[in-house]
Amino acid sequence: MAKTNAFLARIEAQQRLNMELQRRFTIQQCEDMILIAANRAFGFGPKRLRRLRQAYNEVFLEWAVGALEDGKTDRDIEYTKGALDRQLRAITGEDFRPWEERYPDAIFGANAPKGGKS
C-alpha cells in the first residue's frame, strides 16, 4: 500500500482551500455587481435591492444544485445547458446569446467538457 506524501497532501489541501475561497469571492462579487447595476440602471433602492438579492441567491442555488446533479451522470451537463439556454432565450428575446458564446473555450481551458465548445 502506497504511503501518502504529507507534503503533497498539505499542498493539495491548500489548493482546495484557495479554490473554495476564490469561488466564494466570485459569487459574492457577482451579487455585489448586480446590486450596483440595478441601482444605476433602474434606480433600485434598499427595498428592491433586498428583493433582488434574495431572488439572485435563490436562483443561483437552484441552478448550482441542478448542475451538480446533472454532472453526476453527464460531465458535459447538457441538460442544464439546454434548460438554461431555453430560459434565457425566453426572457432575453433577440438579445439571447447561446452557451457557446457566453462560456467560450477560453474560459474552460484544459478543463473544457468533452465535445468542444460545450
C-alpha positions in Angstrom: 0.0 0.0 0.0 1.4 3.3 -1.0 2.2 5.8 1.7 0.6 9.3 1.4 3.1 12.1 0.9 2.4 14.5 3.8 3.9 17.5 1.9 1.8 16.8 -1.2 -1.3 16.3 0.9 -0.7 19.8 2.5 -0.2 21.4 -0.9 -3.4 19.8 -2.3 -5.4 20.9 0.8 -4.1 24.4 0.4 -5.1 24.4 -3.3 -8.6 23.2 -2.5 -9.0 25.9 0.1 -7.7 28.5 -2.4 -10.2 27.4 -5.0 -13.1 27.5 -2.5 -12.1 31.0 -1.4 -11.9 32.1 -5.0 -15.3 30.6 -5.7 -16.9 32.3 -2.7 -15.3 35.6 -3.6 -16.6 35.4 -7.2 -20.1 34.5 -6.2 -20.2 37.5 -3.7 -18.6 39.8 -6.3 -21.4 38.9 -8.8 -24.1 39.6 -6.2 -22.4 43.0 -5.4 -22.2 44.0 -9.1 -25.8 43.1 -9.9 -27.0 45.2 -6.9 -24.9 48.2 -8.1 -26.1 47.7 -11.7 -29.7 47.6 -10.7 -29.3 50.7 -8.7 -27.6 52.6 -11.5 -29.7 51.3 -14.4 -33.1 51.2 -12.7 -32.8 53.3 -9.5 -33.5 50.4 -7.2 -33.3 51.4 -3.6 -32.9 49.2 -0.5 -36.3 47.5 -0.6 -36.0 46.4 -4.3 -32.3 45.6 -3.8 -33.2 43.3 -0.9 -35.7 41.5 -3.1 -33.2 41.2 -5.9 -30.5 39.9 -3.6 -32.9 37.2 -2.3 -34.1 36.3 -5.8 -30.5 36.2 -7.0 -29.4 33.8 -4.2 -32.4 31.6 -4.7 -31.9 31.3 -8.5 -28.1 30.8 -8.1 -28.7 27.9 -5.6 -31.4 26.4 -7.8 -29.1 26.3 -10.9 -26.0 25.3 -9.0 -27.7 22.3 -7.4 -29.2 21.4 -10.7 -25.9 21.5 -12.5 -24.2 19.4 -9.7 -27.0 16.8 -10.0 -26.8 16.8 -13.8 -23.0 16.5 -13.6 -23.3 13.2 -11.7 -24.4 11.4 -14.8 -23.3 13.8 -17.6 -19.9 15.5 -17.3 -20.9 18.0 -20.1 -24.1 19.0 -18.2 -26.0 19.1 -21.5 -29.4 19.1 -19.8 -28.5 22.1 -17.6 -27.0 24.0 -20.5 -30.1 23.4 -22.6 -32.5 24.3 -19.9 -30.6 27.5 -19.1 -30.4 28.5 -22.7 -34.2 27.9 -23.1 -35.0 30.1 -20.1 -32.6 32.8 -21.2 -33.9 32.8 -24.8 -37.4 33.2 -23.5 -36.6 36.2 -21.3 -33.9 38.0 -23.4 -35.5 37.6 -26.9 -33.3 38.8 -29.7 -30.5 39.6 -27.3 -30.1 35.9 -26.5 -26.6 34.5 -26.7 -26.1 30.7 -26.7 -24.0 28.9 -24.1 -21.0 28.6 -26.5 -20.8 32.4 -26.7 -21.4 33.1 -23.0 -18.9 30.4 -22.0 -16.2 30.2 -24.7 -13.5 27.5 -24.7 -11.1 30.1 -23.3 -13.0 30.1 -20.0 -12.6 26.4 -19.6 -9.1 26.0 -21.0 -7.8 22.5 -20.3 -10.9 21.6 -18.3 -13.3 22.1 -21.2 -16.0 19.4 -21.2 -15.7 16.8 -23.9 -17.3 17.8 -27.2 -15.5 21.1 -27.9 -17.3 24.3 -27.0 -19.9 22.7 -24.7 
